[in-house]
Amino acid sequence: MSYKLLADQTDIQPGYGRYIFYMRYKGVRQRKVVKCRKSTVQALHRDWEDGILAKTTKQYKLFEILDKYLEFSREFKTERTFRFERTIIEDVIKKFYKRSMLLNDFTRADADAFIMYRKKHIIVKHDNTKTKGQLTNATINRNIAILSYFFNWCIKKGYYNSLNPFALQKLKEHNYREVMLSSGQIDELFNVAYHIGELFHKTISILLLTGMRRGELFSLEWAEVNFDTRFIILSQYKTKSRKRRAIPISPALLEILLSLKNSNDGPGVMGSYTVNILAKDWQKLLSKVSFRTINDGTDLRVHDLRHVYSQSMLNIGVGLEDIQSLLGHQDFSTTQRRYAQFSRPDLLEKGSLIDNVIKIRKTG
C-alpha cells in the first residue's frame, strides 16, 4: 500500500498534486490516479484502502489458516516437503506466535521478530559434549521460505489483505565448509567405524563412495539398485533437486551392496539400521578420532562426507561439471543439461574412479 507524486503535473494548480495510489488485494495489484490537495493525500489514500479492505469482513486466525495451508501442502506437495513444512509450522512457528493472533494483524514487524528469534536460537549440537551453537542463515532462510510461500498462498486465497511480510527477507548465507581429509585420516575413520559396528562401517563406506545424501541412502530400496547395469537410480521424489539421478556402482561399492543384500530380505537397502542409530554411532566416532573438528572449528558432520567425496574426485582429475552431475546439485543448469549427454559407460567409468582414492579398510 503506497502512493507517489506523478512526474506529469500539467494543469495542476498550486497546493494540489496528481498522485497514483497502489495497493495489492487478493494477489492483484490495484492502482488509482487522483488529483487532490497535498495536505489531504494521506487521508484520501487511507480512505481508499479502507474501502477496499471493507470487502473482506471475516477475520481469520493465523493458526486456523496455517492448518488450512498444511492441508494444501499434504495434497499438492511431496511427502518429504509436507513433513518438513509440518515440522517447522508445528514445532517452530506456532510456538513463537500467539494462538489468538489474527492473520490480517500480521505485519513486517512480526516477520522481523520471528527472524530475530531464530537468529538468537541456541541449539545443542551434541548431547554428549553439550556443545552449543546457533542456527545458520541457510536454516533460517528455509524457515523464511515456508512463511513467504504461506503468505503468498494466503494472498491468492483472499485470506490476507496486504503485501507479503516475508518478501525480500532472505539472509546472506555463509555456509561453505571446506572439508579436507588426508588418506591417513580416511583410514582412521574407517578403522574407528569398523570397531563401532559393521553396519556403521558399511554406511560410512557407501556415503564416501557415492557422495549420496544421508536421506537418499536411508530411503534407498533394492528396486532402485540395478546390479546388471551397476547403477543406482534415484527417482525425482528422493533427490533434493527433484531430478532423477544415476549413481554409478564402483567395484568396492558393489561388494558392500551385495553383502547387504545377502543379509537383508527387506525392501530397504539399510534394513534395520536407521538414521537415529547412525547419529549415535557418529557421536561415538567423533569421540575417538583424532580430527573431530575441521578448519572452521566445528565438528565433522555426516554430510561432510559428501564434500570429502567431491574433493577426492576433483583431486584425481574428474571434471567439476562431472562431479556436480554425480552429486546431483540443483543450482547448475549447465551441468543438468550436460548430464543427458553422458553415455552410461562414461558415467560408470567416472564414478568408479573413487575406488582409487577411498580405500575401504576394516583394520589398521
The 8 nearest C-alpha neighbors of each residue, nearest first, counted from 0:
[[1, 22, 21, 23, 2, 161, 162, 20],
 [2, 0, 21, 20, 22, 3, 44, 19],
 [3, 1, 20, 19, 21, 18, 4, 0],
 [2, 4, 18, 19, 5, 20, 1, 21],
 [3, 5, 18, 17, 6, 19, 16, 2],
 [6, 4, 7, 18, 17, 3, 19, 8],
 [5, 7, 8, 4, 17, 9, 18, 3],
 [6, 8, 5, 9, 17, 4, 11, 10],
 [9, 7, 11, 6, 17, 10, 16, 5],
 [8, 10, 11, 7, 12, 17, 6, 16],
 [11, 9, 12, 8, 7, 13, 16, 17],
 [12, 10, 9, 8, 16, 15, 13, 17],
 [11, 13, 15, 10, 14, 16, 9, 8],
 [14, 12, 15, 11, 16, 36, 37, 10],
 [13, 15, 36, 37, 12, 16, 38, 11],
 [16, 14, 36, 37, 35, 13, 12, 11],
 [15, 17, 34, 35, 37, 36, 18, 11],
 [16, 18, 34, 33, 5, 4, 8, 35],
 [19, 17, 4, 33, 5, 3, 32, 16],
 [18, 20, 32, 2, 31, 3, 33, 4],
 [19, 21, 2, 31, 30, 1, 32, 18],
 [22, 20, 30, 1, 0, 2, 29, 19],
 [21, 23, 0, 29, 28, 30, 24, 1],
 [24, 22, 28, 27, 29, 26, 161, 162],
 [23, 25, 27, 26, 160, 28, 22, 161],
 [26, 24, 157, 154, 155, 27, 160, 156],
 [25, 27, 155, 154, 24, 23, 28, 157],
 [28, 26, 24, 23, 25, 29, 155, 22],
 [27, 29, 23, 22, 24, 26, 30, 21],
 [30, 28, 22, 21, 23, 27, 31, 24],
 [31, 29, 21, 20, 22, 19, 28, 32],
 [30, 32, 20, 19, 33, 21, 29, 18],
 [33, 31, 19, 18, 20, 30, 17, 34],
 [32, 34, 18, 17, 19, 35, 31, 20],
 [35, 33, 17, 16, 18, 15, 32, 36],
 [36, 34, 15, 16, 37, 33, 40, 17],
 [35, 37, 15, 38, 39, 14, 16, 40],
 [36, 38, 15, 40, 39, 16, 14, 35],
 [37, 39, 36, 40, 41, 14, 15, 35],
 [40, 38, 36, 42, 37, 41, 43, 35],
 [39, 41, 43, 37, 42, 38, 44, 36],
 [42, 40, 44, 43, 39, 45, 38, 37],
 [41, 43, 45, 39, 44, 40, 46, 38],
 [44, 42, 40, 46, 45, 41, 39, 47],
 [43, 45, 47, 41, 46, 42, 40, 48],
 [44, 46, 42, 48, 43, 47, 49, 41],
 [47, 45, 49, 43, 48, 44, 50, 42],
 [48, 46, 44, 50, 45, 49, 43, 51],
 [49, 47, 45, 51, 50, 46, 52, 44],
 [50, 48, 52, 46, 51, 47, 53, 45],
 [49, 51, 47, 53, 48, 52, 46, 54],
 [50, 52, 48, 53, 49, 54, 47, 24],
 [53, 51, 49, 54, 50, 55, 48, 160],
 [52, 54, 55, 50, 51, 49, 56, 48],
 [55, 53, 52, 51, 56, 50, 49, 57],
 [56, 54, 53, 52, 57, 58, 51, 157],
 [55, 57, 54, 53, 58, 52, 59, 158],
 [58, 56, 55, 59, 158, 54, 53, 60],
 [57, 59, 56, 60, 101, 103, 102, 55],
 [60, 58, 102, 101, 57, 61, 63, 158],
 [59, 61, 101, 102, 63, 62, 100, 64],
 [60, 62, 102, 101, 64, 63, 100, 65],
 [61, 63, 65, 64, 60, 98, 66, 93],
 [64, 62, 60, 66, 61, 65, 67, 59],
 [65, 63, 67, 66, 61, 62, 68, 60],
 [64, 66, 62, 68, 67, 63, 61, 69],
 [65, 67, 69, 64, 63, 68, 62, 70],
 [68, 66, 64, 70, 65, 69, 71, 63],
 [67, 69, 71, 65, 70, 66, 64, 72],
 [68, 70, 72, 66, 71, 67, 73, 65],
 [71, 69, 67, 73, 68, 72, 74, 66],
 [70, 72, 68, 69, 74, 73, 75, 67],
 [71, 73, 69, 76, 75, 70, 74, 81],
 [72, 74, 70, 71, 81, 75, 76, 69],
 [75, 73, 71, 72, 76, 70, 77, 69],
 [74, 76, 72, 73, 71, 77, 70, 81],
 [77, 75, 72, 73, 74, 81, 80, 78],
 [76, 78, 80, 79, 81, 75, 236, 73],
 [77, 79, 81, 80, 82, 76, 73, 236],
 [78, 80, 82, 77, 81, 83, 76, 236],
 [81, 79, 83, 77, 82, 78, 84, 76],
 [80, 82, 78, 84, 83, 79, 73, 72],
 [83, 81, 85, 79, 80, 84, 78, 86],
 [82, 84, 80, 86, 81, 85, 79, 87],
 [85, 83, 81, 87, 86, 82, 88, 80],
 [84, 86, 82, 88, 83, 87, 89, 81],
 [85, 87, 83, 89, 84, 88, 90, 82],
 [88, 86, 91, 84, 90, 85, 89, 92],
 [87, 89, 92, 85, 86, 91, 90, 93],
 [90, 88, 86, 93, 87, 85, 91, 92],
 [89, 91, 87, 86, 88, 94, 92, 93],
 [92, 90, 87, 94, 88, 93, 89, 95],
 [91, 93, 88, 95, 94, 87, 89, 96],
 [94, 92, 95, 89, 96, 91, 88, 90],
 [93, 95, 91, 92, 96, 90, 89, 97],
 [94, 96, 92, 93, 91, 97, 113, 116],
 [97, 95, 93, 94, 92, 98, 100, 113],
 [98, 96, 99, 100, 95, 93, 94, 62],
 [97, 99, 100, 62, 96, 93, 61, 60],
 [100, 98, 97, 101, 60, 61, 62, 96],
 [101, 99, 97, 98, 61, 60, 102, 104],
 [102, 100, 60, 104, 61, 103, 59, 99],
 [101, 103, 61, 60, 104, 105, 59, 100],
 [104, 102, 105, 101, 159, 160, 58, 59],
 [103, 105, 101, 102, 106, 100, 61, 109],
 [104, 106, 103, 102, 109, 101, 107, 164],
 [107, 105, 108, 109, 164, 104, 110, 103],
 [106, 108, 164, 110, 109, 111, 165, 105],
 [107, 109, 111, 106, 110, 112, 105, 164],
 [110, 108, 112, 106, 107, 111, 105, 113],
 [109, 111, 107, 113, 108, 112, 165, 164],
 [112, 110, 108, 114, 113, 109, 115, 107],
 [111, 113, 109, 115, 110, 114, 116, 108],
 [114, 112, 116, 110, 115, 111, 117, 109],
 [113, 115, 111, 117, 116, 112, 118, 110],
 [114, 116, 118, 112, 117, 113, 111, 119],
 [117, 115, 113, 119, 114, 118, 112, 120],
 [116, 118, 120, 114, 119, 115, 113, 139],
 [119, 117, 115, 116, 120, 114, 134, 133],
 [118, 120, 116, 117, 121, 115, 133, 134],
 [121, 119, 117, 118, 133, 116, 122, 134],
 [122, 120, 133, 132, 119, 131, 123, 134],
 [123, 121, 132, 131, 133, 124, 120, 134],
 [124, 122, 131, 125, 130, 129, 132, 126],
 [123, 125, 130, 131, 122, 132, 126, 129],
 [124, 126, 127, 129, 128, 130, 123, 282],
 [127, 125, 129, 128, 123, 124, 130, 282],
 [126, 128, 125, 129, 282, 130, 124, 286],
 [127, 129, 130, 126, 125, 124, 131, 123],
 [130, 128, 126, 125, 127, 123, 131, 124],
 [129, 131, 128, 124, 125, 123, 132, 126],
 [132, 130, 123, 122, 124, 129, 121, 133],
 [131, 133, 122, 121, 123, 124, 134, 130],
 [134, 132, 121, 122, 120, 135, 119, 118],
 [133, 135, 138, 118, 136, 120, 139, 132],
 [134, 136, 137, 138, 133, 139, 174, 172],
 [135, 137, 139, 172, 138, 140, 170, 134],
 [136, 138, 140, 135, 139, 172, 141, 174],
 [137, 139, 141, 135, 140, 136, 134, 142],
 [140, 138, 136, 142, 141, 137, 143, 135],
 [141, 139, 143, 137, 142, 138, 169, 136],
 [140, 142, 144, 138, 139, 143, 137, 145],
 [143, 141, 139, 140, 145, 144, 146, 138],
 [144, 142, 140, 146, 141, 145, 147, 139],
 [145, 143, 147, 141, 142, 146, 140, 148],
 [144, 146, 148, 142, 143, 147, 149, 141],
 [145, 147, 149, 143, 148, 144, 150, 142],
 [148, 146, 144, 165, 150, 149, 145, 143],
 [147, 149, 151, 145, 146, 150, 144, 152],
 [148, 150, 146, 152, 147, 151, 145, 153],
 [151, 149, 153, 152, 147, 148, 163, 154],
 [152, 150, 148, 154, 153, 149, 147, 155],
 [151, 153, 149, 155, 150, 154, 148, 156],
 [154, 152, 150, 158, 156, 159, 151, 155],
 [153, 155, 25, 159, 157, 151, 26, 156],
 [154, 156, 26, 152, 25, 153, 157, 151],
 [157, 155, 153, 154, 158, 152, 25, 159],
 [156, 158, 25, 154, 155, 159, 153, 160],
 [157, 159, 153, 156, 154, 160, 59, 102],
 [160, 158, 154, 153, 157, 103, 161, 102],
 [161, 159, 24, 25, 154, 103, 158, 157],
 [160, 162, 159, 23, 163, 24, 0, 154],
 [161, 163, 164, 23, 160, 0, 154, 166],
 [162, 164, 166, 165, 150, 151, 161, 147],
 [165, 163, 107, 166, 106, 162, 110, 147],
 [166, 164, 147, 163, 168, 110, 167, 143],
 [165, 167, 163, 168, 164, 147, 169, 162],
 [168, 166, 169, 165, 164, 170, 147, 163],
 [169, 167, 166, 165, 170, 143, 140, 164],
 [168, 170, 167, 140, 171, 143, 166, 144],
 [171, 169, 136, 172, 140, 168, 137, 139],
 [170, 172, 169, 136, 173, 137, 140, 174],
 [171, 173, 136, 137, 174, 170, 135, 175],
 [174, 172, 175, 171, 136, 137, 135, 176],
 [173, 175, 172, 176, 137, 135, 136, 171],
 [174, 176, 173, 177, 172, 178, 306, 295],
 [177, 175, 178, 174, 295, 303, 306, 294],
 [176, 178, 179, 175, 294, 306, 293, 295],
 [177, 179, 176, 306, 307, 293, 180, 303],
 [178, 180, 307, 177, 181, 310, 306, 293],
 [181, 179, 184, 185, 182, 178, 307, 183],
 [180, 182, 184, 183, 185, 179, 186, 307],
 [181, 183, 185, 184, 186, 180, 356, 357],
 [184, 182, 186, 181, 185, 187, 180, 188],
 [183, 185, 187, 181, 186, 182, 180, 188],
 [184, 186, 188, 182, 187, 183, 181, 189],
 [187, 185, 183, 189, 184, 188, 182, 190],
 [188, 186, 184, 190, 185, 189, 191, 183],
 [187, 189, 185, 186, 191, 190, 192, 184],
 [190, 188, 192, 186, 187, 191, 360, 193],
 [189, 191, 187, 362, 193, 361, 192, 188],
 [190, 192, 194, 188, 193, 189, 187, 195],
 [193, 191, 200, 189, 195, 190, 194, 188],
 [192, 194, 200, 190, 196, 195, 191, 197],
 [193, 195, 191, 196, 192, 190, 197, 361],
 [196, 194, 192, 193, 191, 280, 199, 197],
 [197, 195, 199, 193, 194, 198, 200, 192],
 [196, 198, 200, 199, 193, 201, 195, 194],
 [199, 197, 201, 200, 196, 202, 272, 193],
 [198, 200, 202, 196, 197, 201, 192, 203],
 [199, 201, 192, 193, 197, 203, 198, 202],
 [202, 200, 204, 198, 199, 203, 205, 197],
 [201, 203, 199, 205, 204, 200, 198, 206],
 [204, 202, 206, 200, 201, 205, 207, 199],
 [203, 205, 201, 207, 202, 206, 208, 200],
 [204, 206, 208, 202, 207, 203, 209, 201],
 [207, 205, 203, 210, 209, 204, 208, 211],
 [206, 208, 204, 205, 308, 209, 304, 210],
 [209, 207, 205, 206, 204, 210, 353, 252],
 [210, 208, 211, 206, 207, 205, 246, 308],
 [209, 211, 305, 206, 308, 207, 326, 208],
 [212, 210, 209, 206, 215, 213, 216, 305],
 [211, 213, 215, 214, 216, 210, 302, 305],
 [212, 214, 216, 215, 217, 211, 302, 206],
 [215, 213, 217, 216, 212, 218, 237, 211],
 [214, 216, 212, 218, 213, 217, 219, 237],
 [215, 217, 219, 213, 214, 218, 212, 211],
 [216, 218, 214, 219, 215, 269, 213, 274],
 [217, 219, 215, 216, 214, 220, 267, 237],
 [220, 218, 216, 217, 268, 267, 215, 221],
 [221, 219, 267, 268, 222, 266, 223, 218],
 [220, 222, 224, 223, 268, 266, 267, 219],
 [221, 223, 220, 224, 225, 266, 219, 267],
 [222, 224, 221, 232, 220, 231, 225, 233],
 [225, 223, 231, 221, 222, 226, 230, 232],
 [226, 224, 230, 227, 229, 228, 231, 223],
 [225, 227, 229, 228, 224, 230, 253, 248],
 [228, 226, 225, 229, 230, 224, 248, 231],
 [227, 229, 230, 225, 226, 248, 343, 247],
 [230, 228, 226, 248, 227, 225, 247, 231],
 [229, 231, 247, 248, 225, 246, 228, 232],
 [230, 232, 224, 246, 245, 223, 225, 247],
 [231, 233, 245, 223, 244, 230, 246, 234],
 [234, 232, 244, 243, 237, 245, 231, 235],
 [235, 233, 243, 236, 237, 232, 244, 238],
 [234, 236, 242, 243, 241, 237, 238, 233],
 [235, 237, 234, 241, 238, 77, 242, 243],
 [238, 236, 235, 234, 215, 233, 239, 241],
 [239, 237, 241, 240, 235, 236, 242, 215],
 [238, 240, 241, 237, 329, 242, 328, 327],
 [239, 241, 329, 242, 238, 328, 327, 235],
 [242, 240, 235, 238, 239, 236, 243, 237],
 [243, 241, 235, 240, 244, 238, 234, 236],
 [242, 244, 235, 234, 233, 241, 245, 238],
 [245, 243, 233, 232, 242, 246, 327, 234],
 [244, 246, 232, 231, 230, 233, 247, 243],
 [245, 247, 231, 230, 232, 325, 244, 248],
 [248, 246, 230, 347, 350, 229, 249, 231],
 [249, 247, 229, 230, 252, 253, 246, 250],
 [248, 250, 351, 252, 251, 253, 247, 350],
 [251, 249, 253, 252, 254, 248, 351, 354],
 [252, 250, 254, 253, 249, 354, 255, 359],
 [251, 253, 249, 255, 254, 250, 248, 256],
 [254, 252, 250, 256, 251, 255, 248, 249],
 [253, 255, 257, 251, 252, 256, 258, 250],
 [256, 254, 252, 258, 253, 257, 259, 251],
 [257, 255, 259, 253, 258, 254, 260, 252],
 [256, 258, 260, 254, 259, 255, 253, 261],
 [257, 259, 255, 261, 260, 256, 254, 262],
 [260, 258, 256, 262, 257, 261, 263, 255],
 [259, 261, 257, 263, 258, 262, 256, 264],
 [260, 262, 258, 259, 263, 257, 264, 256],
 [261, 263, 259, 260, 258, 264, 257, 270],
 [264, 262, 260, 265, 261, 259, 270, 268],
 [263, 265, 262, 266, 260, 261, 270, 267],
 [264, 266, 267, 263, 270, 268, 221, 220],
 [267, 265, 220, 221, 268, 264, 222, 270],
 [268, 266, 220, 270, 269, 265, 219, 221],
 [267, 269, 220, 270, 221, 219, 266, 259],
 [270, 268, 272, 267, 217, 271, 273, 259],
 [271, 269, 267, 272, 268, 263, 265, 266],
 [270, 272, 273, 269, 267, 263, 265, 268],
 [271, 273, 270, 269, 276, 274, 198, 277],
 [274, 272, 276, 275, 271, 277, 217, 269],
 [273, 275, 277, 276, 278, 217, 272, 213],
 [276, 274, 278, 277, 273, 279, 272, 280],
 [277, 275, 279, 273, 278, 274, 280, 272],
 [276, 278, 274, 280, 275, 279, 281, 273],
 [279, 277, 281, 275, 276, 280, 274, 282],
 [280, 278, 276, 282, 281, 277, 275, 283],
 [279, 281, 283, 277, 282, 278, 276, 284],
 [282, 280, 284, 278, 283, 279, 277, 285],
 [283, 281, 285, 279, 284, 280, 286, 278],
 [284, 282, 280, 286, 281, 285, 279, 287],
 [283, 285, 281, 287, 282, 286, 288, 280],
 [286, 284, 282, 291, 287, 283, 288, 281],
 [285, 287, 283, 284, 288, 282, 291, 289],
 [286, 288, 284, 285, 283, 289, 191, 291],
 [289, 287, 285, 290, 291, 286, 284, 188],
 [288, 290, 291, 287, 285, 184, 187, 286],
 [291, 289, 292, 288, 293, 184, 285, 299],
 [290, 292, 285, 298, 299, 289, 288, 293],
 [293, 291, 298, 297, 299, 296, 290, 294],
 [292, 294, 296, 295, 297, 299, 298, 178],
 [293, 295, 296, 292, 177, 297, 178, 176],
 [296, 294, 293, 297, 292, 176, 177, 298],
 [297, 295, 294, 292, 293, 298, 291, 299],
 [298, 296, 292, 295, 293, 299, 294, 291],
 [299, 297, 292, 291, 300, 293, 296, 285],
 [298, 300, 292, 291, 293, 303, 297, 301],
 [301, 299, 303, 302, 298, 304, 281, 297],
 [300, 302, 303, 304, 299, 281, 213, 305],
 [303, 301, 304, 300, 305, 212, 213, 306],
 [304, 302, 306, 305, 300, 301, 307, 299],
 [303, 305, 307, 302, 306, 207, 301, 308],
 [306, 304, 210, 308, 303, 307, 302, 309],
 [305, 307, 303, 309, 304, 308, 310, 178],
 [306, 308, 304, 310, 305, 309, 311, 179],
 [307, 309, 305, 311, 306, 210, 207, 310],
 [310, 308, 312, 306, 311, 307, 313, 305],
 [311, 309, 313, 307, 312, 308, 306, 314],
 [310, 312, 314, 308, 313, 309, 307, 356],
 [313, 311, 309, 315, 314, 310, 317, 308],
 [312, 314, 310, 317, 316, 311, 315, 309],
 [315, 313, 311, 312, 316, 310, 317, 309],
 [316, 314, 312, 313, 317, 311, 356, 352],
 [315, 317, 313, 314, 318, 312, 319, 311],
 [316, 318, 313, 312, 315, 319, 321, 322],
 [319, 317, 321, 320, 316, 322, 313, 312],
 [318, 320, 322, 321, 323, 317, 313, 324],
 [319, 321, 323, 322, 318, 334, 324, 333],
 [320, 322, 324, 318, 319, 323, 325, 317],
 [323, 321, 325, 319, 324, 320, 326, 318],
 [322, 324, 320, 326, 321, 325, 328, 327],
 [325, 323, 327, 321, 322, 326, 334, 338],
 [324, 326, 322, 323, 327, 321, 246, 350],
 [327, 325, 323, 324, 328, 322, 210, 211],
 [326, 328, 324, 325, 323, 329, 244, 240],
 [329, 327, 323, 326, 330, 331, 240, 324],
 [330, 328, 240, 331, 327, 332, 239, 335],
 [331, 329, 328, 332, 240, 334, 335, 333],
 [330, 332, 334, 333, 329, 335, 328, 323],
 [333, 331, 335, 334, 330, 336, 329, 337],
 [334, 332, 336, 335, 331, 337, 320, 338],
 [335, 333, 337, 331, 332, 336, 320, 324],
 [334, 336, 332, 338, 333, 337, 331, 324],
 [337, 335, 333, 334, 338, 339, 332, 340],
 [336, 338, 334, 340, 339, 335, 333, 341],
 [339, 337, 335, 340, 341, 336, 334, 324],
 [338, 340, 337, 341, 336, 335, 342, 334],
 [341, 339, 337, 338, 342, 336, 343, 335],
 [342, 340, 338, 339, 343, 346, 345, 337],
 [343, 341, 345, 344, 340, 346, 339, 347],
 [342, 344, 346, 345, 347, 341, 348, 228],
 [345, 343, 347, 346, 342, 348, 341, 349],
 [346, 344, 348, 342, 343, 347, 349, 341],
 [347, 345, 349, 343, 348, 344, 350, 341],
 [346, 348, 247, 344, 350, 345, 349, 351],
 [349, 347, 345, 351, 346, 350, 344, 352],
 [348, 350, 346, 347, 351, 352, 345, 317],
 [349, 351, 347, 247, 352, 348, 346, 353],
 [350, 352, 249, 348, 353, 349, 354, 347],
 [353, 351, 354, 350, 349, 355, 348, 312],
 [352, 354, 355, 351, 356, 357, 350, 312],
 [355, 353, 357, 352, 356, 351, 358, 251],
 [356, 354, 353, 352, 357, 358, 351, 315],
 [355, 357, 354, 353, 358, 311, 352, 182],
 [358, 356, 354, 353, 355, 359, 208, 207],
 [359, 357, 356, 360, 354, 355, 186, 185],
 [358, 360, 357, 204, 361, 189, 251, 186],
 [361, 359, 362, 189, 358, 190, 186, 363],
 [360, 362, 190, 193, 189, 359, 363, 200],
 [363, 361, 190, 360, 193, 189, 194, 191],
 [362, 190, 361, 186, 360, 187, 189, 191]]
